[in-house]
Amino acid sequence: MTIEIVIPPQVRAGRALLGWSQEDLARKAGVAITTVRDVEAEKRAETAAAGEVVRALQNGGVEFVPGSTTGGPGVRLARGRPNVIRRPQAMSAWDGLPVDIEFQGQRFTAFVTIEILEDLAEIDSESHPSLQDYLRIFDHYRGTILDGIRVAFERGATWSRDHQQLRVRAIDIRDLVPDDEWDQLVTTNPKVMGGMPVFAGSRVPIEIVLSSLDAGVNLEELKLSYPFLTPAHIEAARAYKQEHPSVGTRVSSSRAPGAWKVKSRRVARRVPKE
């Protein structure tokens, strides 16, 4: 993914755009007021605290515009970001975190899966995060998640039948999808399943589906476990495997480079028929 560079004048301009004082920004970022002053005064470079200042502005609705050959860097308000009616208070192990949303005159509940939250924060489910941990992740990545809800809303592929619930997929979260894989059917990302190739918007490795097909399971049977599958998914998976013959090979975390360590061993499996 492209690394976003934010310079001090953009921080000052972003704060002014929201009408926040330095004290407001420090409180929302969870940092000391001196940190905000240092960032704006060009006294603090790329530190974790400075990153929290930038993220707080993004969560507030500021979009940082990078410089180009035709103009310098700047800021603007994020386009069409959904509004949170009520901050999540609970979550379901199956559905994830329910967020009450208003967007374009419509009220609905968006469900953000546990896997998305864990992948954004780059934490292992085996560490057994608490509800409060997940709520903190939501607050920390609020802007990113709301932008993902907007993408899911516009794609319109995951609505419930009554149009009251919307499921957000990993493919809808821009920070989880590399630039050259946005909107692809098969993706690889070190933040998702340790970098194994999976079907976009899921944590289902393509090797599981291809192995099942090779074993004689047909597509209709597979769709009982993976309803999103289409012939196009299968074609894309076979094409990917042909280009990458070693697809599905696991690398032990003790030998793997840092970016390719397997952080989660949860794999969706087919349930045998009774």
Sine and cosine of phi, psi and omega as CSV:
sin_phi,cos_phi,sin_psi,cos_psi,sin_omega,cos_omega
0.00,0.00,0.46,-0.89,0.03,-1.00
-0.94,0.34,0.74,-0.67,0.02,-1.00
-0.99,0.15,0.81,-0.58,-0.03,-1.00
-0.99,0.11,0.80,-0.61,0.03,-1.00
-0.95,-0.30,0.83,-0.55,0.02,-1.00
-0.88,-0.48,0.79,-0.61,-0.03,-1.00
-0.97,-0.24,0.36,-0.93,-0.07,-1.00
-0.78,0.62,-0.67,0.74,0.03,-1.00
-0.86,0.51,-0.53,0.85,0.05,-1.00
-0.93,0.37,-0.60,0.80,0.04,-1.00
-0.90,0.44,-0.71,0.70,0.01,-1.00
-0.89,0.45,-0.67,0.74,-0.01,-1.00
-0.93,0.37,-0.62,0.78,0.01,-1.00
-0.90,0.43,-0.66,0.75,0.02,-1.00
-0.90,0.43,-0.65,0.76,0.02,-1.00
-0.91,0.41,-0.59,0.80,-0.01,-1.00
-0.88,0.47,-0.56,0.83,0.00,-1.00
-1.00,0.02,-0.17,0.99,-0.03,-1.00
0.95,0.30,0.47,0.88,-0.01,-1.00
-1.00,-0.05,0.54,-0.84,0.17,-0.99
-1.00,0.09,0.17,-0.99,0.07,-1.00
-0.89,0.46,-0.57,0.82,0.03,-1.00
-0.91,0.42,-0.65,0.76,0.03,-1.00
-0.87,0.50,-0.73,0.69,-0.04,-1.00
-0.91,0.42,-0.67,0.74,0.01,-1.00
-0.88,0.48,-0.66,0.75,-0.02,-1.00
-0.92,0.40,-0.70,0.72,-0.02,-1.00
-0.94,0.34,-0.47,0.88,0.01,-1.00
-1.00,0.05,-0.24,0.97,-0.02,-1.00
0.95,0.33,0.55,0.83,0.01,-1.00
-0.81,-0.59,0.16,-0.99,0.02,-1.00
-0.96,0.28,0.47,-0.88,0.02,-1.00
-0.86,0.50,-0.52,0.85,0.02,-1.00
-0.91,0.42,-0.50,0.86,0.04,-1.00
-0.91,0.42,-0.72,0.70,0.02,-1.00
-0.87,0.49,-0.71,0.70,0.00,-1.00
-0.88,0.47,-0.65,0.76,0.00,-1.00
-0.92,0.38,-0.65,0.76,0.01,-1.00
-0.89,0.45,-0.71,0.70,-0.04,-1.00
-0.94,0.33,-0.43,0.90,-0.03,-1.00
-1.00,-0.05,0.17,0.99,0.03,-1.00
0.90,0.44,0.54,0.84,0.01,-1.00
-0.96,-0.26,-0.10,1.00,-0.03,-1.00
-0.72,-0.70,0.81,-0.59,-0.06,-1.00
-1.00,0.01,-0.58,-0.82,-0.08,-1.00
-0.98,0.18,1.00,0.01,0.06,-1.00
-0.89,-0.46,0.20,-0.98,0.02,-1.00
-0.87,0.49,-0.64,0.76,-0.01,-1.00
-0.91,0.42,-0.64,0.77,0.03,-1.00
-0.90,0.43,-0.58,0.81,0.05,-1.00
-0.90,0.43,-0.57,0.82,0.04,-1.00
-0.92,0.40,-0.57,0.82,0.04,-1.00
-0.90,0.43,-0.72,0.70,0.01,-1.00
-0.90,0.45,-0.69,0.73,-0.03,-1.00
-0.90,0.43,-0.60,0.80,0.02,-1.00
-0.88,0.47,-0.64,0.77,0.04,-1.00
-0.92,0.39,-0.64,0.77,0.04,-1.00
-0.90,0.43,-0.66,0.75,0.04,-1.00
-0.90,0.44,-0.48,0.88,0.02,-1.00
-0.98,0.21,-0.18,0.98,0.05,-1.00
0.92,-0.40,0.20,0.98,0.02,-1.00
-1.00,-0.01,0.70,-0.71,0.09,-1.00
-0.91,-0.40,0.80,-0.60,-0.01,-1.00
-1.00,0.01,0.84,-0.54,-0.04,-1.00
-0.99,-0.13,0.86,-0.51,-0.02,-1.00
-0.95,0.32,0.39,-0.92,0.07,-1.00
-0.94,0.33,0.38,-0.93,-0.01,-1.00
-0.56,-0.83,-0.10,-1.00,0.01,-1.00
-0.95,0.31,-0.23,0.97,-0.04,-1.00
-0.95,-0.32,-0.08,1.00,-0.01,-1.00
-0.06,-1.00,0.29,-0.96,-0.02,-1.00
-0.99,0.11,0.10,-0.99,0.01,-1.00
-0.93,0.37,0.42,-0.91,-0.01,-1.00
-0.38,-0.93,-0.27,-0.96,0.03,-1.00
-0.66,-0.75,0.38,-0.93,0.10,-0.99
-0.37,-0.93,0.26,-0.97,0.06,-1.00
-0.97,0.25,0.66,-0.76,0.00,-1.00
-0.88,0.48,0.60,-0.80,-0.06,-1.00
-0.98,0.22,0.79,-0.62,0.20,-0.98
0.74,0.67,0.79,0.62,0.00,-1.00
-0.99,0.10,0.74,-0.68,0.03,-1.00
-0.87,0.49,0.40,-0.92,0.00,-1.00
-0.96,-0.27,0.70,-0.71,0.06,-1.00
-0.99,0.11,0.85,-0.52,0.03,-1.00
-0.98,0.19,-0.66,0.75,0.01,-1.00
-0.55,-0.84,0.74,-0.67,0.03,-1.00
-0.89,0.45,0.66,-0.75,-0.01,-1.00
-0.83,0.55,0.59,-0.81,0.01,-1.00
-0.86,-0.51,-0.25,0.97,-0.04,-1.00
-0.49,-0.87,0.13,-0.99,0.05,-1.00
-0.47,-0.88,0.36,-0.93,0.00,-1.00
-0.93,-0.38,0.67,-0.74,0.01,-1.00
-0.89,0.46,-0.47,0.88,-0.03,-1.00
-1.00,0.02,-0.76,0.65,-0.09,-1.00
-1.00,0.03,-0.43,0.90,-0.03,-1.00
0.99,-0.12,-0.49,-0.87,-0.07,-1.00
-1.00,-0.03,0.88,-0.47,0.01,-1.00
-1.00,0.08,0.79,-0.62,-0.01,-1.00
-0.85,-0.52,0.87,-0.49,0.04,-1.00
-0.97,0.24,0.84,-0.54,-0.17,-0.99
-0.81,-0.59,0.56,-0.83,0.24,-0.97
-0.86,-0.50,0.79,-0.62,0.01,-1.00
-0.45,-0.89,0.79,-0.61,0.02,-1.00
0.79,0.61,0.66,0.75,0.06,-1.00
0.98,0.19,0.07,1.00,-0.02,-1.00
-0.92,-0.40,0.67,-0.74,0.08,-1.00
-0.96,-0.27,0.73,-0.68,-0.01,-1.00
-0.37,-0.93,0.13,-0.99,0.06,-1.00
-0.94,-0.33,0.84,-0.55,0.06,-1.00
-0.99,-0.17,0.74,-0.67,0.00,-1.00
-0.97,-0.26,0.85,-0.53,0.02,-1.00
-0.96,-0.29,0.88,-0.47,-0.12,-0.99
-0.93,0.38,0.40,-0.92,0.07,-1.00
-0.85,0.52,-0.63,0.78,-0.03,-1.00
-0.88,0.48,-0.64,0.77,0.01,-1.00
-0.89,0.45,-0.70,0.72,0.00,-1.00
-0.89,0.46,-0.68,0.73,-0.01,-1.00
-0.92,0.39,-0.62,0.78,0.00,-1.00
-0.94,0.35,-0.61,0.79,0.03,-1.00
-0.89,0.46,-0.68,0.73,-0.04,-1.00
-1.00,0.06,-0.12,0.99,-0.01,-1.00
0.83,0.56,0.78,0.63,0.05,-1.00
-0.89,-0.46,0.36,-0.93,-0.03,-1.00
-0.99,-0.10,0.73,-0.69,0.01,-1.00
-0.88,0.47,-0.41,0.91,-0.01,-1.00
-0.93,0.36,-0.18,0.98,0.07,-1.00
-0.99,0.15,-0.06,1.00,0.06,-1.00
0.81,0.59,0.90,0.44,0.03,-1.00
-0.88,0.47,0.53,-0.85,0.03,-1.00
-1.00,0.00,0.14,-0.99,0.07,-1.00
-0.84,0.54,-0.67,0.74,0.00,-1.00
-0.89,0.45,-0.56,0.83,0.05,-1.00
-0.89,0.46,-0.70,0.71,-0.01,-1.00
-0.92,0.39,-0.61,0.79,0.03,-1.00
-0.92,0.40,-0.60,0.80,0.05,-1.00
-0.91,0.41,-0.61,0.79,0.05,-1.00
-0.89,0.45,-0.67,0.74,0.03,-1.00
-0.86,0.51,-0.73,0.68,0.01,-1.00
-0.88,0.47,-0.65,0.76,-0.06,-1.00
-0.92,0.39,-0.62,0.79,-0.05,-1.00
-0.94,-0.34,0.46,0.89,-0.09,-1.00
-0.80,0.59,-0.76,0.66,-0.02,-1.00
-0.88,0.47,-0.69,0.72,0.01,-1.00
-0.88,0.47,-0.68,0.73,-0.02,-1.00
-0.93,0.38,-0.68,0.73,0.01,-1.00
-0.89,0.45,-0.61,0.79,0.06,-1.00
-0.91,0.42,-0.58,0.81,0.06,-1.00
-0.92,0.40,-0.60,0.80,0.06,-1.00
-0.90,0.44,-0.64,0.76,0.04,-1.00
-0.88,0.47,-0.68,0.73,0.01,-1.00
-0.88,0.47,-0.71,0.70,0.01,-1.00
-0.89,0.46,-0.62,0.78,0.02,-1.00
-0.88,0.47,-0.72,0.69,-0.05,-1.00
-0.95,0.33,-0.56,0.83,0.02,-1.00
-0.96,0.28,-0.53,0.85,0.12,-0.99
0.90,0.44,0.41,0.91,-0.09,-1.00
-0.99,-0.10,-0.18,0.98,-0.15,-0.99
-0.80,-0.60,0.51,0.86,0.05,-1.00
-0.97,0.23,0.50,-0.87,0.18,-0.98
-0.96,0.28,0.21,-0.98,-0.07,-1.00
-0.88,0.47,-0.57,0.83,-0.01,-1.00
-1.00,0.05,0.05,1.00,0.04,-1.00
0.88,0.47,0.48,0.88,0.01,-1.00
-0.95,-0.30,-0.23,0.97,-0.02,-1.00
-0.76,-0.65,0.65,-0.76,-0.02,-1.00
-0.77,-0.64,0.81,-0.59,0.01,-1.00
-0.99,-0.10,0.78,-0.63,0.00,-1.00
-1.00,-0.08,0.78,-0.63,0.00,-1.00
-0.98,-0.22,0.30,-0.95,0.03,-1.00
-0.86,0.52,-0.56,0.83,-0.01,-1.00
-0.92,0.39,-0.29,0.96,0.02,-1.00
-1.00,0.09,-0.25,0.97,-0.04,-1.00
-1.00,-0.08,0.95,-0.31,-0.14,-0.99
-0.85,0.53,-0.58,0.82,-0.05,-1.00
-0.94,0.34,-0.24,0.97,-0.01,-1.00
-0.99,-0.17,0.01,1.00,-0.05,-1.00
-0.82,-0.58,0.89,-0.45,0.04,-1.00
-0.85,0.53,0.46,-0.89,-0.08,-1.00
-0.80,0.60,-0.66,0.75,-0.09,-1.00
-0.99,0.11,0.05,1.00,0.01,-1.00
-0.86,-0.51,0.13,0.99,0.00,-1.00
-0.88,0.47,0.82,-0.57,0.02,-1.00
0.97,0.24,0.25,0.97,0.03,-1.00
-1.00,0.03,0.35,-0.94,-0.01,-1.00
-0.99,0.14,-0.46,0.89,0.04,-1.00
-0.83,-0.56,0.76,-0.65,-0.03,-1.00
-0.74,-0.68,0.38,-0.93,0.15,-0.99
-0.74,-0.67,0.72,-0.69,-0.03,-1.00
-0.45,-0.89,0.81,-0.58,0.01,-1.00
-0.82,0.57,-0.37,0.93,-0.01,-1.00
-0.99,0.11,-0.18,0.98,-0.06,-1.00
-0.85,-0.53,0.89,-0.46,0.01,-1.00
0.80,0.60,0.60,0.80,0.08,-1.00
0.89,0.45,0.35,0.94,0.05,-1.00
1.00,-0.08,0.01,1.00,0.05,-1.00
-0.93,0.38,0.59,-0.81,0.05,-1.00
-0.91,0.42,0.79,-0.61,-0.03,-1.00
-0.77,-0.64,0.26,-0.97,0.11,-0.99
-0.96,0.27,0.75,-0.66,-0.07,-1.00
-0.81,0.59,0.69,-0.72,0.01,-1.00
0.99,0.11,0.11,0.99,0.00,-1.00
-0.62,-0.78,0.04,-1.00,0.14,-0.99
-0.91,-0.41,0.46,0.89,-0.04,-1.00
-1.00,-0.05,0.94,-0.35,0.04,-1.00
-0.88,0.47,0.66,-0.75,-0.02,-1.00
-0.91,0.42,-0.45,0.89,-0.04,-1.00
-0.90,0.44,-0.56,0.83,0.02,-1.00
-0.89,0.46,-0.71,0.71,-0.03,-1.00
-0.94,0.34,-0.69,0.72,-0.01,-1.00
-0.90,0.43,-0.63,0.77,0.03,-1.00
-0.91,0.42,-0.62,0.79,0.03,-1.00
-0.91,0.42,-0.67,0.74,0.03,-1.00
-0.89,0.45,-0.68,0.73,0.01,-1.00
-0.90,0.43,-0.44,0.90,-0.01,-1.00
-1.00,0.08,0.00,1.00,0.07,-1.00
0.97,-0.25,0.02,1.00,0.05,-1.00
-0.98,0.20,0.76,-0.65,-0.03,-1.00
-1.00,0.02,0.17,-0.98,-0.08,-1.00
-0.88,0.48,-0.65,0.76,-0.03,-1.00
-0.89,0.46,-0.61,0.79,0.05,-1.00
-0.92,0.39,-0.67,0.75,0.00,-1.00
-0.89,0.45,-0.55,0.83,-0.04,-1.00
-0.93,0.37,-0.28,0.96,0.10,-0.99
-0.92,0.40,-0.53,0.85,0.04,-1.00
-1.00,-0.09,-0.54,0.84,-0.05,-1.00
-0.78,-0.63,0.99,0.17,-0.12,-0.99
-0.86,0.50,-0.35,0.94,-0.07,-1.00
-0.97,0.23,-0.24,0.97,-0.11,-0.99
-0.91,0.42,0.66,-0.76,0.09,-1.00
-0.72,-0.69,0.25,-0.97,0.08,-1.00
-0.82,0.57,-0.52,0.85,0.02,-1.00
-0.91,0.42,-0.59,0.81,0.05,-1.00
-0.89,0.45,-0.69,0.72,-0.02,-1.00
-0.90,0.43,-0.68,0.73,0.01,-1.00
-0.88,0.47,-0.68,0.73,0.00,-1.00
-0.91,0.41,-0.63,0.78,0.00,-1.00
-0.91,0.41,-0.68,0.73,0.01,-1.00
-0.91,0.41,-0.63,0.77,0.02,-1.00
-0.91,0.42,-0.64,0.77,0.00,-1.00
-0.90,0.43,-0.69,0.72,-0.03,-1.00
-0.91,0.41,-0.56,0.83,0.02,-1.00
-0.91,0.42,-0.60,0.80,0.02,-1.00
-0.98,0.22,-0.46,0.89,-0.05,-1.00
-0.79,-0.62,0.99,0.16,-0.09,-1.00
-0.84,0.54,-0.43,0.90,-0.05,-1.00
-1.00,0.04,0.21,0.98,-0.03,-1.00
-0.82,0.57,0.68,-0.73,0.04,-1.00
1.00,-0.06,-0.22,0.97,0.02,-1.00
-0.94,0.33,0.81,-0.59,0.00,-1.00
-1.00,0.04,0.60,-0.80,0.08,-1.00
-0.94,-0.35,0.79,-0.61,-0.03,-1.00
-0.89,0.46,0.60,-0.80,-0.08,-1.00
-0.90,0.43,-0.38,0.93,0.00,-1.00
-0.97,0.23,-0.38,0.93,-0.03,-1.00
-0.96,-0.29,-0.28,0.96,-0.10,-0.99
-0.97,0.23,0.51,-0.86,0.15,-0.99
-0.87,0.49,0.41,-0.91,-0.08,-1.00
-0.78,0.62,-0.66,0.75,-0.08,-1.00
-0.94,0.33,-0.26,0.96,-0.09,-1.00
-0.91,-0.41,0.24,0.97,0.04,-1.00
-0.92,0.38,0.66,-0.75,0.02,-1.00
-0.98,0.20,0.90,-0.43,-0.05,-1.00
-1.00,-0.06,-0.36,0.93,-0.05,-1.00
-0.65,-0.76,0.70,-0.71,0.01,-1.00
-0.95,-0.31,0.24,0.97,0.05,-1.00
-0.96,0.28,0.82,-0.57,0.00,-1.00
-0.76,-0.65,0.73,-0.68,0.05,-1.00
-0.93,0.36,0.74,-0.67,-0.05,-1.00
-0.82,-0.57,0.48,-0.88,0.04,-1.00
-0.96,0.27,0.73,-0.68,0.03,-1.00
-1.00,0.05,0.85,-0.53,-0.02,-1.00
-0.90,0.44,0.53,-0.85,0.02,-1.00
-0.94,0.33,0.57,-0.82,0.03,-1.00
-0.91,0.41,0.00,0.00,0.00,0.00
